[in-house]
Amino acid sequence: MHSKAFKSIFFSIAGLRWGWLVIFYFLIVVATIAVIVGPLVLLLSLIQLPPQPGRPVTGWASIIGSLITLLAGYSAFLFGNHLAQRWLRKSDLRGLGLNIGKGWGRDLILGIGLGAAIGAVSTFLSWVMGWYRFVGFSWQFRPLDILLPALLFSIIASVQAPLLEEVIFRGILFQTLFAKWGWRMAALISSILFGLGHLTSMDSRFSWMAAVISTFLAGLMFAQAYWLHKSLWLPMGIHFGWIFAGRLLSDVGGTADKALLLVSKVDGPSLMVNPSGGGAGLFELIGVGLVALILWRLSA
């Protein structure tokens, strides 16, 4: 039984099975990123503008190398997907769900608003329970010549997860699985893989099972958002709005020297409030459920 299932994924007399297509697809994307970003990082190091991931922003000069690397990485990722679409699917980025046509801007803005609502709901419920305490505003603790570049860098960096994860899980994997098994199985399997993919970014206070289950549920909502218009702009917007709203609201607490808008202290249980790593707390999942309900109404 297992042997037949394995063969159905990878082997066919008629041609490449979908398992090999996915592998070759990712190889093309990864190779494209390596060819473009690798030499660029070396060049930036030679001219003393290396990217500085994880280091605090101390001014405009401190983010130049990182911004260049991020933007080049995004471009290389999209170009790699374009090549893979052309060579393996006889399509392009529009077939992947990145069509810049009528309604794409509306979907993106709507998504950002819905994503921000998830963060707002979670933060509000944490505040009601007394676990989220407002301390002050970021400009009371950080000078503007540091705060403004930090804000710009956070906006650009917050694009990374929405772009990469939505293209991979709701674009490549969902569409491949949909062609094989239909909507329900595509949403289920891609969301399971989405949950497992967040194990490497777990909060140490958050169990791996809670991280996988909560991210799986969020993945179902993202799949629902993609399916609404067969476009990645809506789920990417939700993903970005959720992440960036959390950073503005400081929904996991943290030190004032990292705050972008609000400075807060959060001391509630991680299963309820937002974990700092992979997964979502119960309050976030309430927001996810509300967004899923809105998407269902929009599809009616």
N, C-alpha and C positions, 0 to 999 in steps of 0.2 A: 504494500500500500504506500509506504513512505518512498520507495523507489520510483513508483509511478508518479507520485506528486513531484518528486525532484526532477524527473525527466520532463514533466509537463511545464516546468518553469524554465529549464535550460536547453532542452533538446527538441528538435523537430526536423524532419526530413525536408519540409517545405522552406525552412529558413530559420533565422534567429528567433528564439523564444523571447518572451518579454523580460525574463530574468537577465539574459545577456544584454538586452537593449538598455536596461537600467544601469548595469555595470559599465558598459561602454559610454553611456551618457555621462555618468559621473567622472569617468576617466578623462573624457574630453574637457569637461568643465574644470577639473582640478589641474590638468596640464596647462590649460589656457591661463589660469590664475598664476601658476608657478612661472610661466614664461614671461608674463607681464609684470607681476608684482615683485618677483625675486630680484631681477636686475635693478628695479627702481629702488628697493630698500637698500641695496648695496651702494647705489649712487648717492642716496640721501646720507648714508653713513660716511661716505667719502667727503661730502661737502659739509659734514657736521650738522646735518638736520635729520638724525635718525628718529623713527617713530618711538614714542615713549609710552607704551601701553601700561596702564596701572599706576602711573606716576601722577601726582597732583598737578593741576594746571596752575602755573605761576605767572602767566601772561600770554600775550599773543605769540611770542617767539616759541614758547614751549609746546604749542599745538601744531605748528606748521608741518613738521614731518609726519605726525600722526594723521592730520587731515588729508594730506596728499596721499598717504598710503591707503586710508579708508576709501577715498573717492576712486583711486585707481583700482582697489580691490572690488568695489561695487561694479565698476565698468567692466573689469575683466570677467567677473562672474556673469554679468549679462551677456557679454560677447561670447563666452564659452557656451552659455545656454543657446544663444543664437546659432552657433556652429553645430551643436548637438542636434538642435531641432532641424536644421537644414539637412544634415548628413543622415540622421537616423529616422526622422519622422516626416521629411519632405515638407516641413512647415517653418515657422519662425516664432518670434516672441509673442506675436498676436495669438498664435495657436496655443501658446502656453498660458494665456490669460492676461497678458500685458499689452492689450490693445489700447493705444492712445486714440480713442475715437469718441463718439458721442456718449456722454455720461461718465467717463472715467474720473474726471475731477470731482463730480458730485459724489461718486462712490467713495473716493478717497477722503473727502471732507466729512461725509457721513460716518465713515469708519472711524476717523480720528475722534469724532464726537462720541461715538458709542464706546470706543476704547477708554476715553477719558471718564465716561460714566462708570465703567467698572471700577477704576481707581477711586473715583469720588464716593461711590456706594460703600466700598470697603473702608475707606478712611472715615467716613461719617459713622458707620456702625462701630468702628474701633473707638471713635471719640465718645459716642453714646455710652459705651461700656467703661469708659475711663481709662482705656489702654493707650489712646493717642492723645498726647499733650502738646499743644502749640507753645513754642518757646519764643519765636520771633521771626523776622524776615531775614533773608540771606544777606541783603545789603547792610544790615546792622552788624554783620560779623565779617563780611568780605568786601574789600574795596572794589569799585566798579571795573578797574583795569585788570582785575583777576576774575571777577564774576562774569563779565560779558564774554570773554573768550571761553570760559568754562561752560557757559550756557550754549554758545555756538557749537562747541565740541560735543556737548551732550546731545544736541539735536541731531548732528551728523552721525554720532555713534549709535544713537537709538534707532537708526534706520537698519542697522546690520541684522538684527534678529528678524524683524518683519520681512525684509527682502529675502534673506537666505532661507529662512524656515518656511515661508509661504510658497516660494518658488519650488523648494524641494518637496515639501509634504503635500501642499494643496495643488501644486503645479505638476511636477514630474510624477510623483508616486500616485497621487489621487487619480490623475488622468490615465496613467498606465493600468491601474487596478480597475478603474471604471470601464475601460475598453474590454477588460477580461471578464469582470464579474458584476458590473452594474454599480449603481449609486450606493446602496446600503453597505455592501462589502468594501467598497472603495473608502467610504467614510470611516468604517470601523477599523480596517487594517491600517490606513494611513494615520489615524488618530492613536492607535496603539503604538506605532513606530514613533510618532511624535512624542508620546509620553516617555518611551524608553530612551529617546534621544536627549532627554533632559536630566538623565541620571548623573551625568558628569558635572552638572552645575548645581548640585543639591546643597541646600542649607544643612549644616551639620546638626541643627536642632529639629530638622524635618525628616521624618522617616522616608525611606526610598519608596515604600508602598504608597504613602500619601502623595508623594511627588508624582509618581507614575499615574495614579488614578486621577488626580486633579488636573494634570496636564492632558491626559486622555480626554477628559470632559471638555476642557478648553478646545482641544483639537476638533471635537465634534461640532462645536460652535463655529470654529473657523471654516470647517468644511461646509457647514450650512451657509455661511457668508459667501463663500466662493460659488456655491451652487445657485445662489439667488440670481446672479447675472452672468454666470460662467466667466467670472473675471476675478483676478487676484487683487485688484485695487481695493475692494471693500475689506477683505480679511487683512491685507497689509495695513490699511488705515486703522482698523480696530487694534491690531497688534502694536502698532506704533503709538497710538493714543493711550493704550493701557500702560505701556512701559514708560512713556514720557510723563504722563500724568502722575505716575507713582514717584518719579524723580522730582517733579515740581512740588508735590505734596509731602515729600520725604516720608512716604508711607511705611518705611521700615526703620525710621529713626536714623540715627547716625550723628556724626560730628558736624558742627556748624561750618567747618572749612570745606565741606563737600556739598552743602545745600545750594540749590539753584533758585528756590523761591521761598518756601517755608522751612523753618528749622523746628524739628519736633523731637520728642522722646516717645518711643513705642516700647512697651514692656509686656504686652499681652502674650498669650500662648501662640506659638507659631502655627498650630493647626487652625487657629481662628483668624489671626491677623496675617499680614503678608510675610512669607518667608523671604529672606534676602537672596536665596538661590533658586533652583528649579522648583517647580510646583506652584500651587496657589492655595492660600488659606480659604477657610469656609466663607468668610465675608466676601472674598474675591469671587468665589464660585456663585454666590448669590447675585453678584453683578453680572457674571457670565450668563446665568439663567435668565435674568431680565433682558439682556441683549439678545439671547436666543429667542425669547418670546417676541421681541420687537421684529426680529428677522422673519419669524414665522408669520407675523401679521403683514409684513411687507410683501411676503410671497403669496398671500391669500388673494 
